[in-house]
């Protein structure tokens, strides 16, 4: 009987300890994407990305126009040229084509680097603020809402984090879209030799 009594006390003690441990490990979630798109810094970054993309597209358009002009001249005047002159003009056109292709690849890299440069501090601020709110409210774990299938509304930290950042979050969409990383001028030059 004495052993049974000791065993019962031990089980009761372990149950209490396990209950406290479970209560200390609150789990919450947040949509960082929704938070980030609601931040004013994101709008500025998105505008800067659009400006960068527009500038690169302008350069690509100018290069494409130059290629088209030289290609047209070659198509019209090549019969008047000597074979040596045709070879020189064909080589120039090929070099310009390669320059356009290389520029398009570099432009994509430039845009990706610019996006990373602009978004990294915004993402860092969102994560740090989320961590601070989680700590203040006793959450041990914060999960990404986008990875969850089912979740209780009471454990969504987005309203608390938005309040800490003085943001107004709409009914779920956040209002803004992530910056586009479209190809600046992915079109092939017309009439490639």
Steps between C-alpha positions, in 0.01 A plus 500: 500500500781733585656441153166570334463825694855612400429406140174701500679808640774464240246474214308801633821704527605409148156592369522842662851559361395384152193727513713800590752421227221472243349828618837675461541388138235714334501473123397787278516582131535798271492580132829682450410561137185684602690693766783600266268615220318723750819674611567847352861399436371233263314752286816708463704190416237395246514847339881489491488157334255629239731796425801269465306266274377790285855633457630157397210452260581837343858393438385167355252676272773732370727206429216313327425804282866525400503131410182537293641804318825323410313184402275700266800671341666164448188351342461794260861585416680165524467431128694820426788404730802295425522157668763637739270792596207257554717289732601807701137618533381148589769481768391840642141382508595176677705695756207733565268201541735344756524834678120509529483144632774571757331822604170317559675246724685773691179698538329203662790463743495873575127486575540197726783667693304824530195314627709317760668824605167679542300221663756356742471784758120496474487125557744531789285769664187286458667193652655693790171670584318166482757347735459788744119470497524124545727542800278771652193276466658174616516318166777242479448419131381707205414322176442633151128528430558407136623155611200424723185320397291571809553762768306680774446872447605571859862402435549729198771750595448719192267747677738532796808550279311744277399698808860511621608633157204743484361331188145449386454157349199445274280193484765249400662615177725767640430718201837489329677251280865397518729673254500345157824352384401472138762478235588855398515422132470132443405540136735358245627749249303473181673374193796334669768433235 
